[in-house]
Every structure is written in C-alpha cells, then in structure tokens.
Amino acid sequence: MRAELVGRPRWHGAPDAELPRFVGTRRHYSTLVRPRADDKRLPAPLGVREQFYRREERIHVDVENHGHATIIAYNGIISAMKRPEILAPAGDFTCLKAAIDAGADAVYFGLGTFNMRARSGVNFKESDLPEIARRCGNVRRYLALNAIMFEDEMEMVEKTIVAAKPYVDAFIVSDWGVISLCKKHGATFHVSTQMSTSNSEAVKFLVSQGASRVVLARECTLAEVKRICASSPVEIECFVHGAQCVAESGRCFMSHDVFGKSACRGECVQPCRRRFLVKAVDLYEDADGNPVHTDAKAQYIVEPHTVLSAKDLCSLGFVDKLIDAGIASFKIEGRARNANYVMTTVRCYRRAVDAVLAGTYTPELVQELTEEVKTVFHREFADGLYFGRPGVHQFADSEDSLATTVKRHVGIVIDYFLKAGIAQVKIQDHAIRPGDALQIHGPTTGVVELTLGELRRDDETPAVGEKGTWVTFKCPRCRVGDKVFFIERVAPR
C-alpha cells in the first residue's frame, strides 16, 4: 500500500467492536474513518455492503490486497471489498492438487459415506486425512457429512467427527443429530444447502445453534441473497457453478422410488437427466372388452426439453454482483467430476474474482472465461435462480455433456528424468504427434498441461507415437504411474 498519511486519523461513530468484519485486519482500521450519514460526496457502491470510509487527512492509495480484503481508494474515498473464498470440489488427490494449483482458497470432500456423493466412488478414506491436511497447507478443508443419518449410524458418525476434527476446518452438515455431535465435540460446522435455508430468520436460528457458516438454498434469488448477507452474523456461502437439481436443494425421491437409491443418502442415479416417453393410459374398451388405442401412435417422446433436467449454473457473467451481494464463499459443484474440470472451473472463477477486485472485469474477459469452462463437462448454461424462479428456460435440451474438448487416454508415464525434464510414456491407446495438446494427471502431480514437442525413441525422432510403443518428450514435472491424455477439440453442439 502506498499512502501518505498526515496527522492521526480519528474515528466517527462505532468503536472497534462494531467495525465491519469484512474490512480486514485491525491495522487497516487505523487508516480508515466512517463518513457522516449526510455526506453526499460518496461514490456509487464499490464493495460488498455499500459501506464506505473517508479520511479526514490527505491519503493517496492505489490498491492493496490484504488477506481476504481489498482496500480501494480514489480522491480520498476508501472502500472495502471482500475477496470471497473460492471453494473447490475434491474427489481424490489428483483433484485436490488441481484445485490448489488453480487457486482454490478451500476444498470440500467426503470420506466415502455420510455425504451427498457417497455413490460416486470419488471419496477419500479416513486414513487420508493427515495427508490431505499436509498437502493443503493454508488451503482450508471442509468435510461433507451432509446426508440423512439413521439411528444405527450415529455412533460411526461421532467417531468420524472425532477422528477428522484435527485435520479439517469445518464439517458440512444437514442433520440435526450431526449438529448435536459437532457441538458436543467442539467441532466447527457449516450448514449444508440440503437444509434449504432461504431466509434470514432461519440463518439467525442456525447461528443460535452454533453454525459458523450457512450455505443458502439454491432457490434464493440474488436480491434475497443480498438481504440475507446484510443481516447475517456469520458467513454466507452460495453455489456459483455446476449441476443443479430439479428438486428443492437436492431433496429428491425420484431415484429412490425408481431404483431404490436415495438422493438424500448420496446415492442418486439421476433419472431426471433422461428423456421421457409419455404414453396414453386409456381405460375405455371396445365392444369385445379390449383396450382402445394400444398401438405405438398413442405415445410421445417429450421434446425439445428434458422435462426434469435443469441446466447447469454458470455465474461468470455476474461475479461482480455476487461479490457485491456479500457472499463470503463461492462454491463450485463437482465432487464427481475429474481433475480437468476442477482445474478449469477453479482457475476461471479465480481469474474472475481477482479481475473484479482489480477493476479489470470486462465483458471480453467474461466471454473468454465462459468459453474456457465450456471445454470441460457441462450441460447448457443458465443463471440458476439468481434472477428469478424457474421456468421452461431452465431445462436442458440435451442429456449429454456439451464440452468442447474430450480427453482420450494415451497411456502412462513409466519414467521421468528430473534433470532433463523429460517423460517416458508407454502408449496404450490414442496415438500422439508433435503439436498435440496433452494433459498428465496424477495424485501428486495434479494436472499438467502441455503442447507436445519433439518425440524421441532412443536415437529416433518418430513423427507419431503409436499404440504399443514408447516415446520420450519434454514436459513439466510428472511422476511414474501418471496418466497421459490427448485433448481433442470437438465442435460445439
């Protein structure tokens, strides 16, 4: 921060205890003063709660990023704009590393049971917790325990809380019994979106029960979110990207009814994502007692929309409005997605948030970032319910991913020569050529992206690395056993 301070600043108004908590650390306070309520010279809102500060003394400030706050000033006017947390999904160590490398402030994950992705197979084990904590360092860690819990499971849930508490910053919960156990053991907890919290009174009640953060229901509009944030005594978290459930905050019984797999227990098999056949049920009979209209003409495939499949949320186009609303944590959905998805989405939202705080958030940047997130798994994008309750425009026309790139498995790394920066790769499937876009995925490596240069095999320089052979090429650090993928561009659908 470059500043010229003249004299000692004086406070107008509240003592330190009442200062807005989003401003930053105490040392920022000593350089800021509250404006009078009748001061007409304040600028249009710059920051989250539309609270601004004016120095009595002369001060010259460009921009300072400190912790999770940005202090912006011009012409003697100072604004505090909170830097929201980027909260990334992590289904395995590869995704965890990809999230950290892409700029996530926090990650959330499960331990195989008692969470909303229990079926997906992308969960950690309890024995992984020390390694997760070690790898994350200052990146915050939240453990999802947000499924419905039954009586005979509570003992195991309690053991999980006790075992995980030293290694996580908070538990994500939706069951009152789990809340009780967190309180019993002094464990910090965040209330999951599965609780469908959609008003400030509910937030205040949850806070009275010990919640340190509330994840709002996805049914809240942006105007409602802003009002809730303004009155909330704790942090508010909202989803900003990813799949959306057609049911209220994921509380759906369709999968359980059709397949015996409960969405409320993390087992959803997503029958809502399919197209549906509508058939006439005709109780009329002809003179001989046979049903009328039994031929295929009395049935229809419902088109053009999948009648129950919601579009994916993408909020890159209004990240500035989300920050202005006061949301403390931007949550990206996708614990069942691969590391490429995690890396790409986190990187794009990191850039968008940083651009808003730096004053470089433009329509051109939004377009660039939107095209980038389209390269990984997604359905049609929409604004979610931030700008109104759902209508027909919220339902997808396709049941398939619309990603503009596809990963093709090439093979595995069988050696890496650290000093030379060269990988030896056994090609098991897709052939590769110089100029190809590749990714290398691994639990320690994360995701490495590269454009393939010259191929070598002993003294040869093959034009193509074919299936069943091995090749070497220069690439960033990777490890034996890492998987190599060819990234193929496909036409947008």
RAVENLIN-V54981 format. One record per backbone hydrogen bond with DSSP energy under -0.5 kcal/mol. CO is the residue of the C=O (numbers start at 0). NH is the residue of the N-H. If there is no record, write none. Layout:
BEGIN
co = {CO;CO}
nh = {NH;NH}
END
This chain:
BEGIN
co = {0;2;4;6;14;15;19;24;24;25;27;28;32;35;37;38;46;50;51;52;58;61;63;63;65;67;68;69;69;70;71;73;75;76;77;78;78;79;80;81;84;84;85;85;85;86;87;91;92;93;94;95;96;97;98;98;99;104;105;106;107;108;109;112;113;114;116;120;124;125;127;128;129;130;131;132;135;139;140;140;141;141;142;142;144;149;149;150;152;153;154;155;156;157;158;159;160;163;163;164;169;170;170;171;172;174;175;176;177;178;179;180;181;182;187;188;188;189;189;190;191;192;195;196;198;199;200;201;202;203;204;205;206;211;212;213;213;216;220;221;222;223;224;225;226;227;227;234;235;235;236;237;239;240;241;246;246;247;249;251;252;253;254;254;254;255;259;261;261;262;263;265;269;270;275;275;276;277;279;280;283;285;289;294;295;297;299;299;300;304;305;307;308;311;312;314;315;317;318;319;320;321;321;322;327;328;328;329;330;330;330;333;337;338;339;340;341;342;343;344;345;346;347;348;349;350;351;352;353;354;354;354;355;359;361;362;363;364;365;366;367;368;369;371;372;373;374;377;379;381;382;384;385;390;391;393;395;403;405;407;408;409;409;410;411;412;414;415;416;416;420;421;422;422;423;423;424;424;425;425;426;431;432;435;435;436;437;438;439;440;441;444;445;447;449;449;451;455;456;459;462;463;464;465;468;470;471;472;478;481;482;483;483;484;485;485;487}
nh = {2;4;6;8;17;18;22;27;28;29;30;31;53;38;39;41;49;79;34;77;60;72;65;70;68;82;65;71;80;63;78;76;54;73;52;71;80;81;69;83;86;329;87;104;105;331;107;95;96;97;98;99;100;101;102;103;102;139;87;141;89;143;123;110;146;117;119;122;127;128;131;132;133;134;135;136;138;106;168;169;108;143;144;171;173;152;153;153;156;157;158;159;160;161;162;163;164;166;167;167;142;172;189;144;191;178;179;180;181;182;183;184;186;185;170;211;212;172;191;214;194;195;197;216;202;203;204;205;206;207;208;210;209;234;190;215;236;219;224;225;226;227;228;229;230;230;231;213;327;328;215;330;314;332;312;248;249;250;251;262;256;257;258;259;260;259;261;264;266;265;147;118;272;273;277;301;278;299;281;282;291;288;285;297;298;279;277;301;302;306;308;309;395;381;241;317;318;321;322;323;324;325;326;325;84;237;330;86;239;240;332;336;341;342;343;344;345;346;347;348;349;350;351;352;353;354;355;356;357;358;359;360;358;361;365;366;367;368;369;370;371;372;373;374;375;403;404;401;311;313;385;387;221;393;394;310;305;489;487;485;429;427;428;483;425;480;423;417;420;421;474;416;424;472;413;414;426;470;411;427;467;464;435;437;451;486;449;484;447;482;445;446;441;439;437;451;434;471;459;456;433;465;431;468;426;424;455;422;481;412;440;409;410;438;407;487;405}
END
